[in-house]
Amino acid sequence: MSKTHQAERLDAVVVLAAGKGSRMKSDLPKVLHPIGGRPMLHHVLETAVALSPQRIVCVVGHGADRVQASAEACIAAHSATGLRFALQDPPQGTGHAMQCALSVMADGQPEGLCLVLYGDVPLIRAETLRKLLSAAAGAHGFALLTAELADPRGYGRIVRDAQGQILGCVEEKDASADQRNIREVNTGFMVLPKAQMGPMLARLSNDNAQGEYYLTDLVAMAHAQGTPMVGVAVSDFSETLGVNSQSQRADLERRFQALQAEALMAEGVSLADPGRIDVRGQLLCGRDVHVDVGCVFEGRVVLGDGVRIGPHCVLVDVEVQAGARIEAFSHLQKAVVGPQAVVGPYARLRPGTVLGEGSHVGNFTELKATELGAHSKANHLSYLGDATIGAHVNVGAGTITCNYDGANKHRTIIEDGAFIGSDSQLVAPVTVHAGATIGAGTTLTSDAPADQLTLSRSRQTSIARWKRPKKVSH
């Protein structure tokens, strides 16, 4: 079935996100724990949006207000519509969760497919779900995603007849010894025909080992009414892995990062070690980009052609233009680094910083809301905040723009070709005009005229007969 036809047939995606996650040992609702810098739930919702359903129903329970707010923010960020919420309180199993979801879908189209996803299973791919939807469309709307495991412990088993038709799904706690030897398992992902969901869900029973209403009981119901579910084997079982503990979350984080690394390398990015990179947002790279070990990328980061990122750097919402270098242990946030510029090592660029072409920001130098012009340099131990700095300016070591008077921020302007001597303090608002030189150790409180030397120092004095104090012994 074509993607367009699938989108027309897919009426609803239901995301089960009501679990507390007791084993996480956290006050944060389980589905809001991050993978790749974003809540697990966001990954699932973004996959749902990619399938273009008429509506998305998120079943919430524990921490409902926080989960709902997070889901709304995610859907709004993707300019999607049709998000609804169903409250499951108290939780009584996956079947009960679907009964809750059905109550907020009553005004929708009676026909079409309903896809079931899980808020704590973030790696499922839209491509995999499209295959499942295609299979469902050819099987009266019933399809189940399965997997063959060498060790199936902990999973519900798929029971088939001699002809290979699926008879049912048996939870491990309810399985017989023979059934536990079955290696084909249920991943939980299911497609159902919306028109038949209501009557089938109404027939669920909680007469089982856990006293819950199992959604998987619908598998046997479908077979009994002559419309058996078709099984679709997932090609990569890691897509279906869920999170119930911090250990499992950490494992999925590394799996997610491995996928990011593979995608980057497929686009030609050189990674010193694919196992030591963290992408927590969107990383867009040009040609011949090299990233050393231990780097973290958050938000939207753009690296132009030929950019090199040294080890253990953190870049958050940053654009680094062609040929620039970010040396080791530098931290950049909401900044723009111009072409051929050099940053670091051990430099910090705070929000609002823009570096011009060929500029240098060196070790232990911090810039905030500052424009550093083309080929200007601040190579050592300086703080430049709220400053506009022209081209070909040299800022000596230990220079500080004193931008804050205790109540308000003020701007410093340094024009083209100025030279700022080491250990100078520029008390804003102040302007250093073009070609001016500020002598080392100057505290500048008034504008410095162009092409002149400006300095402020106490006269140096030597006292010939002065004696250094000695410690008094007792």
N, C-alpha and C positions, 0 to 999 in steps of 0.2 A: 504494500500500500504506500502511496506517495506520502511525503511529509505533510502536504496540504490536506490530503484526505484524512490523515491521522489527526491533524489539528481540529478538523471539522467533527470527527467522531469523539474526541476527548472532551467530555463535558466537565469533569472535575478531577482535580488532584487533591487527595486528602493526606495531610502530613500529620502523623501522630507525634505529638510533642508534649505530652502531659506528664512524663515520668519525672520522679524526684531525683533519681540517681544517688541513692544513699551511699553506694560504695565510692562515690567521688569525694565524700567527706568534705563538702563545700556548701556554703550558703548560696552559691550561684546555681540557678536551675541548670540541669545537665545539658540541655540543648544549646545553652548559651556559652558553654566552654569553647575556647577557640581552637580552630585548626587553621594554620596559615594566617593567623592574625585576625580572623573573622569568626563569629559564632558558628558552630556546626550547623545550626538551623539556617543560616544565611546561604551556605553552600547548597543545602537541599532546596530552599525556596528558589534560588537562582536556576537550578536545574529544572524545577517545575515550570518556571516562567519560560524557559527555552522550549518547552513542549507546547506552549500557546493554548492552555486549557481555558474554558469559559470562566471557571472559578477555581480558586485555591481555598480549601478549608483547612485551617490549622486547629487541631484539637489540643487545647491547653488544659493544665491542671495545676501542678505545683508551680508556684511563682508565676501565676497566670498573667498578672499585670506586666511584669518585666518581660515575659516571653512575648506577649502581645505587642508591647511597644517596640521591641526589637524587630519583630516580624514586619510590622507596619513600616518601620524605617527602611528595611531592606527592600520591600516591594516599592516604596516610593522612590528609592534611589534608582530603580530600574524602570520607572515610569509605567509600571504595570498596574492593573486594576483587578477587581473581582476577588479580593482577599476577604475571607470571612473567618470567624472564630466560633468554636464550639467548646463548651466547658465540660470536662469530665471530672466530676467530683462526687464521691470518691472514685479512684480508678478501680475498674473491675475487669481488666483485660483488654486485649486488642479488639475483640468483637464488640465489647461495650463501647470502646472509643469510636468505632464506626457507627454504632447506633446513635451516639451523640452527634457525630458529623452529619448523619442523614437528616437530623432534625433541622439543620440550617440550609439544606439543599432542596427543600420541598418545593420552592417556587421556581426551580430550574427546569430545564427540558427533561421530560421523562425518559427520553432515549439518550444514547451515547454511552461512552465508557467512563469508568471511574478507576483511577490509578491510586494505589496506596503506597506512600513513602513514609520514611521514618526520620524524625528530626535529629537523631543521634547517629545516622549513617551518612556521613558527608561526602563520601567519595564516589557514590553512584553516578554514572555518566548518562547524559541524555541519549547518547547513541545506543546504549544498552536498553534503556527504557523504550526507545522507538521500536526496537526489535520485539520487545515484549508486547507493545501495543499492536504491532503488525500481526503477531501470532494470535492475539485475542480477537482481532477483527475477523480472522478466518476460523474462529472456534466459538462462535456464538457469544463472544465477549468475555470468555473465561481464559485467563492465562496466569501462570505462576513461574517465577524465576527460581531455578534450582541450581544446585552445584553438586559435583561429585568430590567427596573428600576422603583422603586416606584415613583420617581420624575424625569421624563425625560426632564425637561426643559433644553434648550440649545443644545439639540442633534437633529440630523436628525432622522425622524421617518421611520420605515420599514412598508411599505404598502403591505399587502397580500390579496389574493383573498379568496373565501370561501373554496377552497381546500388547502389553506395554502401556495400556491406558492407566491414567492416574486414578486410583480408587479413593485415596485420602491422604491426609498428612497427620502423623501421630507425634505428639510431643514426647520428648524423651522420658519424662516422668510417668507417662501413661503407656509407654511402649513395652511390648513383650521382649523376651530375650532374643527371639529371632528378628524382630523388627529393629532392635538396636544394632544388629549386624548390617543393616542396610546402609550403604555409603552415600546414596543420593539424599540430599537434605534440602529443606525449605529455607530460602533466604529471607522470606517475609514479604517480598515485593509481589504484588498481585494486581491483576486487572479484573474488574467485575462489570457486568452490564448493569447500568444504573436502574433500568426498569425492573430488575429482579432482586435488587439489593434489599429493599424493604421487607418483603415476605421472608427472604432467607435469613436476614439478621433477626427477625422476630422469632424464629424457631431455634435460636441458639440456646444452649443449656450450659450451666456451670457445674455440671456433674462430672468433675474430673479431679485429678490429684491436686491442682492448685486452686480449685474453687473459683475459676475465672471463666469468662466468656471468650472462647478462642475464635479469632477470625479464621483460623485454619480449618475449623469445622465446616466452613463453606465448601471446601474441596470435596469432601464426601457427599455433601448435599448436591453439588453440581452433578456428580456422577450418578447419584440416585435418581435425579430427574432427567437423565439422558443427555445432558450437555456437559460432559467431563471437561475438566480443565486441561489445557495443553501446557506441557512443561517446556520452558526455554532455559537451556543451560547457559550460565554466565561464563564468559571467556576468562575473566580475571576475578577470582573470588574476593580479592582484597577490596573490590568496589562495594561489597556487601557487608563489610565488617562494621560493627557498631561499637559504641563506647559505653562501658559500664564502670570504668575505674580510671584513675589517673595514669596507670601503666598502659592501658589500652589507648587512652588519648595520646600519650607520648608516642606509641607505636604508629598510630595513624598519622601523627604529625610528620614522622620521618618518611612514611610512605607518600604522603602528600608532597613533601619537599623533593623526594626522588622524582616524582612526576614532573615537578616544575623544572628540575635540573635537566631531565631528559628533553623536555620541550625546548629549553634554552639552547642546549647543545645541538638539537636538530636544526635550529635556526642559525647555527654557526658561532654561538658564543663559546669562548674558551673559559672553562672552569678549572681552576687548579685542583679542586677536589669536589666532585659532585655531591659528596656526602656531607660537605661543610658549607652549605649555603642555606639561608632562610629567606624565602619570598613570602611576605605577609601582605600582599596586595597585588599590584600590577607592575611588572618589570618589562619595559620595552627597550630593546637593544638594536643598535645599528650593526654594521659589519665590523669584524675584527675587534670586538669588545673582549677584554680579559678581566675576569673577576678572581681575585685570590681568595684564600680560605677565610672562613669565619665571618663573612659579611651578611648583614641583615638589611633587607629592602622592605620598607613599609609604605603603604599608600600607593601613589602613582609615581614611579620613578622612570625617567627616560634617560638612556645612555646613548650618546651619539656615536658615530663611526670612530673607531680607534681609541675609544675611552679605556683607561686602565684603572681598576679599583684595587687598591692595596689591601693587605690582610686586615681583618677585624674592623671594618668600617661599618657605620650605620648611616643609611640614607633614607630619609622620610620625606616623601612628596618633593622630590628634587629633580631638576633637569641638569644634566651634565652634557655640554655640547662637545662637538667633534674634537678629538685629540687631547682632551683634558686628562689630567691625572689626579686621582685622589689617593694620597699616600696613607700609610698604615695608621690605624687607630683614630681616624677622623670621624666626626659626627656632624652630619648635615641635615637640616630640617627646613623645608619650605624655602629653598634657595635655588638660584640659577647660577651655574658655573659656566663661564664663557669658553669659547674655543681656545685650546692650547693653554688654558690656565692650569696652575698647579696648586693643590690644597694639601697641607699637612707635611709631615706626619703630626699627629696629635693636635689637629686644628678643629675648631668648632664654628660652623656657620649656622646662625639662628634665623628664624623667619624674617623674610623681607630682604635678605642679602642677595645682591647681584654682583657677580664678578665679571669684569670685562675681559676681552681677549688678551691672552698672554699674561694675565696678572698672577701674582704669587701671594698665597697666604700660608705662612710657615708654622713651625711648631709652637704650640701653646699660645696661639693667637685666636681671639674670639671676635666675630663680627655679628652685629645684630642690626637689622633694618638699615643696612649700609650698602651703598653703591661704591665699588672699587673700580676705577677706570682702567682702560686698556694699558697693559704693561706696567701698572703700578704694583708696588710690593710692600707687604707688611710681614716680614719674615720671622719675627721673634717676639714672643712674650708681650703681646699688645692686646688692648681692648678697644675696639672701634664700634661704638654704638650710635645709632641715629646720625650717620655721617654721609655726606656726599663728597666723594673723593674723585678728582679728575684723573687724567692720563699721565703716565710717567711720573708718578709721585712716589717718593721713598719715605716710608714710615719706619723710623728707627725703633730699636728694641725698647720695650717698656713704655711705649706711648699709650696714653689713655685719653679718650674723649670723655670728659666729665659731663655727661648728658642729662643727669638727673639731679634736680635741686632739692629733692625730698618730697616734692609735690607734683612737679611737671617734668616732662622730657623736652629737651631742647636739641636743636640740630647744629652740627659742625659742618662747615663747608671748607674743603681744601681744594684749591684750583690746580689746574694743570702745571706740572713741572715743579711743584713745591717739594721741599726737603724738610722733613721733620726729624730733628735730632733725637737721640735716644733719651729715654726717661723724661719725656715732656708730657705735660698735662694741658689739654686744650679745654678750657672751661666754656662750655656752650651757653648761649649762642655766640658763636665766634666764626670769623672767616679768615682763612689764610689765602691770600691772593696769589695769583699766578707767579711762579718763579721765586716765591719767598723762601727763605731759609729760617728755620726755627732752631736756635742753638740748643745743644743738649742740656737737659735739666731745666728747661724753661717751663714756667707756669704762665700760660697765655690767657689773659682775661679780656684783651681787646684785639680788634682785627689787626692782622699783620700785613703791612703794605707789600705790594708786588716788588719782586727783584731786590729785596733788602734783607739783611740779617736782623732778626728780632730775637732778643734773649732777655731773660730776667734771672739774675743770680746775685747772691750776696757776695761781697768782696772776699776773696780768699785771704785768710790771715794765718800766720805761723807765730806761735808764742815760744820764744827761745828757751826760757827758763821753766817752762811748765813741766811738772813731774807727774808721772802716772801714779795714782793711788796704790798703796800696798795693803794687803790684807793684814789686819791687826791680829796678832797671835795672843792667846789667853793662857 
